[in-house]
């Protein structure tokens, strides 16, 4: 779960306020990146774990 990766990267427990599905929420989404692969010869390869870690590092550096 993404919140667990964020907790690990931040070194603190998240305070979650889980609510029922809201109007307009979707239970799942699936990105189709094939158009980008064809147009730019680029295939995303960053994992959630790595992306969150890199974001937290950038955020801390930028906002000190």
Residue pairs with C-beta under 8 A, 6 or more apart in sequence:
2 48
2 52
3 14
3 16
5 48
5 49
5 52
5 53
6 14
6 52
6 56
7 13
7 14
9 52
9 53
9 56
10 56
21 27
33 43
33 44
36 42
36 43
36 44
37 43
46 54
